[in-house]
Amino acid sequence: MSNCVLNLVPDKRQAFAEVFRVLKPGGHFSISDIVSEGELPAEVRASMAAYAACVGGALDRADYLGLVTEAGFINVRVAREHEAGRLNTADGSAVRARVLSLTVYGEKPA
C-alpha cells in the first residue's frame, strides 16, 4: 500500500477490515503511516493542509495499533518508527502531540 494511504481514509476500522478480508490466510501486510502520540488539536484536524500532509487524519499510535489487532491480525509489530516532525498551531504555539512515522506489520492467521 502507498505510504499514508490509511490516513486519508475516514473509516480506518473498515479499511483494516478490508485489508484483512482480501489477504489469503497466512498472508501479511506492511504499511507505513503517520500517527500521533497524544491528541492533536482540533485546529490541526480541521486543516486541509494538515490532512493532505497525512497529519490531520492521524490516529493516536495506540489507537492505530488497536484497530489493526481488532481487525484480526496477529504478530502485529512496529517495524520502524521515527519522529516525523513537530507541529505549531496558527498562532505559533507548539503542539504537544508528537507526529510519528510508523511502519506496521501484521499477519492474517493461517
PyMOL CGO cylinders between C-alpha atoms (Angstrom):
from pymol import cmd
from pymol.cgo import CYLINDER

trace = [
    CYLINDER, 0.00, 0.00, 0.00, 1.04, 3.54, -0.57, 0.3, 1, 1, 1, 1, 1, 1,
    CYLINDER, 1.04, 3.54, -0.57, 2.51, 5.44, 2.34, 0.3, 1, 1, 1, 1, 1, 1,
    CYLINDER, 2.51, 5.44, 2.34, -0.04, 7.29, 4.46, 0.3, 1, 1, 1, 1, 1, 1,
    CYLINDER, -0.04, 7.29, 4.46, -2.94, 5.97, 2.43, 0.3, 1, 1, 1, 1, 1, 1,
    CYLINDER, -2.94, 5.97, 2.43, -4.93, 4.95, 5.52, 0.3, 1, 1, 1, 1, 1, 1,
    CYLINDER, -4.93, 4.95, 5.52, -4.56, 8.41, 7.00, 0.3, 1, 1, 1, 1, 1, 1,
    CYLINDER, -4.56, 8.41, 7.00, -6.73, 9.69, 4.16, 0.3, 1, 1, 1, 1, 1, 1,
    CYLINDER, -6.73, 9.69, 4.16, -9.48, 7.14, 4.82, 0.3, 1, 1, 1, 1, 1, 1,
    CYLINDER, -9.48, 7.14, 4.82, -12.22, 8.44, 7.14, 0.3, 1, 1, 1, 1, 1, 1,
    CYLINDER, -12.22, 8.44, 7.14, -13.20, 4.95, 8.40, 0.3, 1, 1, 1, 1, 1, 1,
    CYLINDER, -13.20, 4.95, 8.40, -9.88, 3.35, 9.30, 0.3, 1, 1, 1, 1, 1, 1,
    CYLINDER, -9.88, 3.35, 9.30, -11.60, 0.48, 11.14, 0.3, 1, 1, 1, 1, 1, 1,
    CYLINDER, -11.60, 0.48, 11.14, -13.32, -0.53, 7.88, 0.3, 1, 1, 1, 1, 1, 1,
    CYLINDER, -13.32, -0.53, 7.88, -10.08, -0.07, 5.91, 0.3, 1, 1, 1, 1, 1, 1,
    CYLINDER, -10.08, -0.07, 5.91, -8.22, -2.53, 8.15, 0.3, 1, 1, 1, 1, 1, 1,
    CYLINDER, -8.22, -2.53, 8.15, -11.18, -4.93, 7.98, 0.3, 1, 1, 1, 1, 1, 1,
    CYLINDER, -11.18, -4.93, 7.98, -10.91, -4.83, 4.17, 0.3, 1, 1, 1, 1, 1, 1,
    CYLINDER, -10.91, -4.83, 4.17, -7.15, -5.43, 4.25, 0.3, 1, 1, 1, 1, 1, 1,
    CYLINDER, -7.15, -5.43, 4.25, -7.84, -8.44, 6.47, 0.3, 1, 1, 1, 1, 1, 1,
    CYLINDER, -7.84, -8.44, 6.47, -10.63, -9.69, 4.18, 0.3, 1, 1, 1, 1, 1, 1,
    CYLINDER, -10.63, -9.69, 4.18, -8.59, -9.62, 0.97, 0.3, 1, 1, 1, 1, 1, 1,
    CYLINDER, -8.59, -9.62, 0.97, -5.46, -11.27, 2.36, 0.3, 1, 1, 1, 1, 1, 1,
    CYLINDER, -5.46, -11.27, 2.36, -5.11, -15.00, 1.98, 0.3, 1, 1, 1, 1, 1, 1,
    CYLINDER, -5.11, -15.00, 1.98, -4.82, -16.97, 5.24, 0.3, 1, 1, 1, 1, 1, 1,
    CYLINDER, -4.82, -16.97, 5.24, -1.19, -16.75, 6.33, 0.3, 1, 1, 1, 1, 1, 1,
    CYLINDER, -1.19, -16.75, 6.33, -0.68, -13.53, 4.34, 0.3, 1, 1, 1, 1, 1, 1,
    CYLINDER, -0.68, -13.53, 4.34, 0.78, -10.36, 5.81, 0.3, 1, 1, 1, 1, 1, 1,
    CYLINDER, 0.78, -10.36, 5.81, 0.79, -6.62, 5.26, 0.3, 1, 1, 1, 1, 1, 1,
    CYLINDER, 0.79, -6.62, 5.26, 3.28, -3.86, 5.89, 0.3, 1, 1, 1, 1, 1, 1,
    CYLINDER, 3.28, -3.86, 5.89, 2.07, -0.27, 5.86, 0.3, 1, 1, 1, 1, 1, 1,
    CYLINDER, 2.07, -0.27, 5.86, 3.90, 2.98, 6.52, 0.3, 1, 1, 1, 1, 1, 1,
    CYLINDER, 3.90, 2.98, 6.52, 1.69, 5.63, 8.01, 0.3, 1, 1, 1, 1, 1, 1,
    CYLINDER, 1.69, 5.63, 8.01, 1.65, 8.74, 10.17, 0.3, 1, 1, 1, 1, 1, 1,
    CYLINDER, 1.65, 8.74, 10.17, 0.31, 8.56, 13.73, 0.3, 1, 1, 1, 1, 1, 1,
    CYLINDER, 0.31, 8.56, 13.73, 0.29, 10.93, 16.66, 0.3, 1, 1, 1, 1, 1, 1,
    CYLINDER, 0.29, 10.93, 16.66, 1.50, 10.36, 20.16, 0.3, 1, 1, 1, 1, 1, 1,
    CYLINDER, 1.50, 10.36, 20.16, -1.00, 12.39, 22.10, 0.3, 1, 1, 1, 1, 1, 1,
    CYLINDER, -1.00, 12.39, 22.10, -4.11, 14.22, 20.95, 0.3, 1, 1, 1, 1, 1, 1,
    CYLINDER, -4.11, 14.22, 20.95, -3.88, 16.58, 18.01, 0.3, 1, 1, 1, 1, 1, 1,
    CYLINDER, -3.88, 16.58, 18.01, -5.71, 19.90, 18.45, 0.3, 1, 1, 1, 1, 1, 1,
    CYLINDER, -5.71, 19.90, 18.45, -9.00, 20.40, 16.59, 0.3, 1, 1, 1, 1, 1, 1,
    CYLINDER, -9.00, 20.40, 16.59, -7.33, 23.20, 14.62, 0.3, 1, 1, 1, 1, 1, 1,
    CYLINDER, -7.33, 23.20, 14.62, -4.84, 20.70, 13.15, 0.3, 1, 1, 1, 1, 1, 1,
    CYLINDER, -4.84, 20.70, 13.15, -7.55, 18.11, 12.48, 0.3, 1, 1, 1, 1, 1, 1,
    CYLINDER, -7.55, 18.11, 12.48, -9.63, 20.70, 10.61, 0.3, 1, 1, 1, 1, 1, 1,
    CYLINDER, -9.63, 20.70, 10.61, -6.74, 21.94, 8.47, 0.3, 1, 1, 1, 1, 1, 1,
    CYLINDER, -6.74, 21.94, 8.47, -6.90, 20.77, 4.85, 0.3, 1, 1, 1, 1, 1, 1,
    CYLINDER, -6.90, 20.77, 4.85, -3.15, 21.32, 4.55, 0.3, 1, 1, 1, 1, 1, 1,
    CYLINDER, -3.15, 21.32, 4.55, -2.54, 19.07, 7.57, 0.3, 1, 1, 1, 1, 1, 1,
    CYLINDER, -2.54, 19.07, 7.57, -4.95, 16.48, 6.14, 0.3, 1, 1, 1, 1, 1, 1,
    CYLINDER, -4.95, 16.48, 6.14, -3.17, 16.50, 2.76, 0.3, 1, 1, 1, 1, 1, 1,
    CYLINDER, -3.17, 16.50, 2.76, 0.14, 16.08, 4.61, 0.3, 1, 1, 1, 1, 1, 1,
    CYLINDER, 0.14, 16.08, 4.61, -1.32, 12.95, 6.30, 0.3, 1, 1, 1, 1, 1, 1,
    CYLINDER, -1.32, 12.95, 6.30, -1.22, 14.63, 9.69, 0.3, 1, 1, 1, 1, 1, 1,
    CYLINDER, -1.22, 14.63, 9.69, -4.79, 15.86, 10.07, 0.3, 1, 1, 1, 1, 1, 1,
    CYLINDER, -4.79, 15.86, 10.07, -6.19, 12.33, 9.84, 0.3, 1, 1, 1, 1, 1, 1,
    CYLINDER, -6.19, 12.33, 9.84, -3.57, 10.76, 12.10, 0.3, 1, 1, 1, 1, 1, 1,
    CYLINDER, -3.57, 10.76, 12.10, -4.77, 8.49, 14.86, 0.3, 1, 1, 1, 1, 1, 1,
    CYLINDER, -4.77, 8.49, 14.86, -3.05, 8.13, 18.19, 0.3, 1, 1, 1, 1, 1, 1,
    CYLINDER, -3.05, 8.13, 18.19, -0.36, 5.41, 17.97, 0.3, 1, 1, 1, 1, 1, 1,
    CYLINDER, -0.36, 5.41, 17.97, -2.10, 3.11, 20.47, 0.3, 1, 1, 1, 1, 1, 1,
    CYLINDER, -2.10, 3.11, 20.47, -5.49, 3.53, 18.76, 0.3, 1, 1, 1, 1, 1, 1,
    CYLINDER, -5.49, 3.53, 18.76, -3.96, 2.79, 15.33, 0.3, 1, 1, 1, 1, 1, 1,
    CYLINDER, -3.96, 2.79, 15.33, -2.32, -0.42, 16.54, 0.3, 1, 1, 1, 1, 1, 1,
    CYLINDER, -2.32, -0.42, 16.54, -5.52, -1.33, 18.37, 0.3, 1, 1, 1, 1, 1, 1,
    CYLINDER, -5.52, -1.33, 18.37, -7.51, -1.15, 15.12, 0.3, 1, 1, 1, 1, 1, 1,
    CYLINDER, -7.51, -1.15, 15.12, -5.00, -3.47, 13.44, 0.3, 1, 1, 1, 1, 1, 1,
    CYLINDER, -5.00, -3.47, 13.44, -5.39, -6.03, 16.22, 0.3, 1, 1, 1, 1, 1, 1,
    CYLINDER, -5.39, -6.03, 16.22, -9.17, -5.55, 16.34, 0.3, 1, 1, 1, 1, 1, 1,
    CYLINDER, -9.17, -5.55, 16.34, -9.34, -6.39, 12.62, 0.3, 1, 1, 1, 1, 1, 1,
    CYLINDER, -9.34, -6.39, 12.62, -7.97, -9.85, 13.46, 0.3, 1, 1, 1, 1, 1, 1,
    CYLINDER, -7.97, -9.85, 13.46, -4.27, -9.54, 12.64, 0.3, 1, 1, 1, 1, 1, 1,
    CYLINDER, -4.27, -9.54, 12.64, -1.69, -11.39, 14.72, 0.3, 1, 1, 1, 1, 1, 1,
    CYLINDER, -1.69, -11.39, 14.72, 2.03, -10.82, 15.29, 0.3, 1, 1, 1, 1, 1, 1,
    CYLINDER, 2.03, -10.82, 15.29, 1.42, -7.10, 14.92, 0.3, 1, 1, 1, 1, 1, 1,
    CYLINDER, 1.42, -7.10, 14.92, 4.62, -5.14, 15.35, 0.3, 1, 1, 1, 1, 1, 1,
    CYLINDER, 4.62, -5.14, 15.35, 6.12, -1.78, 14.59, 0.3, 1, 1, 1, 1, 1, 1,
    CYLINDER, 6.12, -1.78, 14.59, 8.99, -2.49, 12.22, 0.3, 1, 1, 1, 1, 1, 1,
    CYLINDER, 8.99, -2.49, 12.22, 10.17, 1.15, 12.11, 0.3, 1, 1, 1, 1, 1, 1,
    CYLINDER, 10.17, 1.15, 12.11, 9.33, 4.31, 13.96, 0.3, 1, 1, 1, 1, 1, 1,
    CYLINDER, 9.33, 4.31, 13.96, 10.71, 7.81, 13.88, 0.3, 1, 1, 1, 1, 1, 1,
    CYLINDER, 10.71, 7.81, 13.88, 9.54, 11.31, 14.68, 0.3, 1, 1, 1, 1, 1, 1,
    CYLINDER, 9.54, 11.31, 14.68, 8.17, 12.87, 11.51, 0.3, 1, 1, 1, 1, 1, 1,
    CYLINDER, 8.17, 12.87, 11.51, 8.19, 16.42, 12.83, 0.3, 1, 1, 1, 1, 1, 1,
    CYLINDER, 8.19, 16.42, 12.83, 6.79, 18.91, 15.27, 0.3, 1, 1, 1, 1, 1, 1,
    CYLINDER, 6.79, 18.91, 15.27, 3.67, 20.99, 14.70, 0.3, 1, 1, 1, 1, 1, 1,
    CYLINDER, 3.67, 20.99, 14.70, 2.68, 24.52, 15.59, 0.3, 1, 1, 1, 1, 1, 1,
    CYLINDER, 2.68, 24.52, 15.59, -0.79, 25.99, 15.66, 0.3, 1, 1, 1, 1, 1, 1,
    CYLINDER, -0.79, 25.99, 15.66, -1.70, 29.02, 13.56, 0.3, 1, 1, 1, 1, 1, 1,
    CYLINDER, -1.70, 29.02, 13.56, -0.72, 31.34, 16.43, 0.3, 1, 1, 1, 1, 1, 1,
    CYLINDER, -0.72, 31.34, 16.43, 2.74, 29.72, 16.53, 0.3, 1, 1, 1, 1, 1, 1,
    CYLINDER, 2.74, 29.72, 16.53, 2.36, 27.79, 19.77, 0.3, 1, 1, 1, 1, 1, 1,
    CYLINDER, 2.36, 27.79, 19.77, 3.82, 24.30, 19.81, 0.3, 1, 1, 1, 1, 1, 1,
    CYLINDER, 3.82, 24.30, 19.81, 1.51, 21.29, 19.65, 0.3, 1, 1, 1, 1, 1, 1,
    CYLINDER, 1.51, 21.29, 19.65, 2.25, 18.87, 22.47, 0.3, 1, 1, 1, 1, 1, 1,
    CYLINDER, 2.25, 18.87, 22.47, 1.45, 15.75, 20.44, 0.3, 1, 1, 1, 1, 1, 1,
    CYLINDER, 1.45, 15.75, 20.44, 4.33, 14.19, 18.56, 0.3, 1, 1, 1, 1, 1, 1,
    CYLINDER, 4.33, 14.19, 18.56, 3.89, 13.14, 14.93, 0.3, 1, 1, 1, 1, 1, 1,
    CYLINDER, 3.89, 13.14, 14.93, 5.45, 9.76, 14.17, 0.3, 1, 1, 1, 1, 1, 1,
    CYLINDER, 5.45, 9.76, 14.17, 6.06, 7.76, 11.03, 0.3, 1, 1, 1, 1, 1, 1,
    CYLINDER, 6.06, 7.76, 11.03, 5.40, 4.06, 11.64, 0.3, 1, 1, 1, 1, 1, 1,
    CYLINDER, 5.40, 4.06, 11.64, 5.89, 1.00, 9.51, 0.3, 1, 1, 1, 1, 1, 1,
    CYLINDER, 5.89, 1.00, 9.51, 3.44, -1.57, 10.84, 0.3, 1, 1, 1, 1, 1, 1,
    CYLINDER, 3.44, -1.57, 10.84, 3.46, -5.30, 10.07, 0.3, 1, 1, 1, 1, 1, 1,
    CYLINDER, 3.46, -5.30, 10.07, 0.67, -7.79, 10.73, 0.3, 1, 1, 1, 1, 1, 1,
    CYLINDER, 0.67, -7.79, 10.73, -0.30, -11.30, 9.69, 0.3, 1, 1, 1, 1, 1, 1,
    CYLINDER, -0.30, -11.30, 9.69, -3.63, -12.92, 8.90, 0.3, 1, 1, 1, 1, 1, 1,
    CYLINDER, -3.63, -12.92, 8.90, -3.87, -16.22, 10.78, 0.3, 1, 1, 1, 1, 1, 1,
    CYLINDER, -3.87, -16.22, 10.78, -3.33, -19.31, 8.59, 0.3, 1, 1, 1, 1, 1, 1,
]
cmd.load_cgo(trace, "trace")
